[in-house]
Amino acid sequence: MSARRLPSLSALRAFEAAARHESAKHAAQELSVTATAISHQIRSLEEALGVSLFVRKPRQLELTPQGRELQQVLEMSFDNISNVVDRLKTTPTRQSVTLSTTPAVAVRWLLSWVCMLRDSHPGIDLRFHASHEVAALDGVTADLAIRYGDGSWPGVVAEKLFDNTFVPACSPHLELHNVADLPKHSLIHFRPQVASVSPVDWTGWQKQAQVPGLDVSAGLIFSDETHAISAAIGGQGVALMSRQLIEDELAEGRLVQPFGPELEGKPFYLVYPENRQLDPTILAIRDWVLNVPGGLCSLPH
């Protein structure tokens, strides 16, 4: 597209004001300049266009036909610009930020505390990207992420949120107390379809527990942790779950940890691009996540 060939914007503003007021003096008062400056701008515009825009009378400026044509176009254009500027000033700027995390972390830890973010940053719209896949922190797929791993990812800042201890858990209605009775109950497995880091599972737990007769290949299998937890609450079997994600159920007695051993998994980290660590929206989400109750690095309120 070729560049627009337009006269000086200052000259156009001076002409439009003078045409509207039919007076260089009144135009000067509106634009906070002298009447001489208005007259000079108008003459420069006329010279650039090669036409006369006004018939100059002792106490009045009268538009020529060419001046009337230009005045009508400029009046409409300046009105449109003014309307858009007013709308932009009165419409609060909203910013969308996408946080990628696992479905269980989103549902069981963060969602209950979104009100904290809304209260402190009402202009930010938080979007959740719930997946076990590692999302690209490219500002399109996601801006930040909560990842399960060792905290070593190139190009990102990684801040530890909480450790990840896996424990056997089941409904108290199963009345399971002795580890030797575990083979009598169904095992509940969590196996994500895609995962960058393999979660702790019953096979790893059995290597430590060495429970006679326990078939760790049998049982219910879920690709979503929240479904596995719901099945355990419903008395469908015994799940091996992250204690941090079932703290409420354990505290309320809807789930119990009948026995050990406990296994340490990889911790959870909040990660965001190194080149955006001073971005105000990134910092807003970071501070919110670190303040969410239950996190290892919760900041003082």
Steps between C-alpha positions, in 0.01 A plus 500: 500500500643838398553769764223758543584845363341732753559863594620595846266375771550827689391693195195280455402546867544876473288516183222279644474708818501827305235365262279387787526830686524713183770683691877472533478661846256244637695215341814630669326500838386139452845376399689718750707680235501850357271622223810574297607135527156389379519733202850375416389135516203568273714682241752215505215254437362708214845517341542123535160436340519777241151629581341768716308361792354823637366831376646733760261771622573763765336313789430158354652213308270366228569159349552463129340195330835319526528601862148372572584165345814461708327624815226236475750216462720624785206557735383140450852362534583693817164403653575134430847529652358675807235231548755219482736678741216555750398135476855379555538725802180379662541130419734329747778308335462129572783254474472127452757266651509124443626271775570140400477230764368150559122461535532391864714798602258736325184351648619388842741779591465817295136546403379559855734798526438679169302756702830617652633583155176663391497724809862611466514522118148547359642596159661158444307213344658170601471208260584145600671261259433168676720227359773252592694605191778756531353818355712746304543823696474703182226739606255317275464152648596617849678780685585310819479139610501281808723203420583176672872425484848582620483875436759500222347636183698723262390858443259519793493615860391207721368570852421200721140486619472182704641153545303206371456211742294203378299302753245216486153646558150357516156556643471425873198283413740239358624450858846425367766521769749221439725512194473121475130545412575724201484214243132455595422844361508648153791731419426836340762609248573844358668477160500819292484445126793738449747596769848644487580350840362160601293528818558281800293183456406179678787312337751734666307485827499117501877491454527658843198347669543142378140406581449126437241420234453857379439520122596852403388449139135459599241760598334816373703728274433872455679753281385785724603530865171663598309193379733270690445703817122495451509123460695466824256725686218287362649186651598345167847404616833628628679778314863607512468877497693817565428592862513869410204454263280314749575701813140617536360148471750367753426784742124451467521121531357426156830329422743330735859390465483147643874423489829571326747504349499855364684578178658830404420614148634794306401842641274751326650823367359824365687582180498801268736632229819666616442785256162577661592491867442877530169490309233645736238242397744213556591642841132534590431133429824397671410686818150353496624141458759540774232637732251219439468307830669163494805595295846442642605856422185684611584864564380682813161670457 
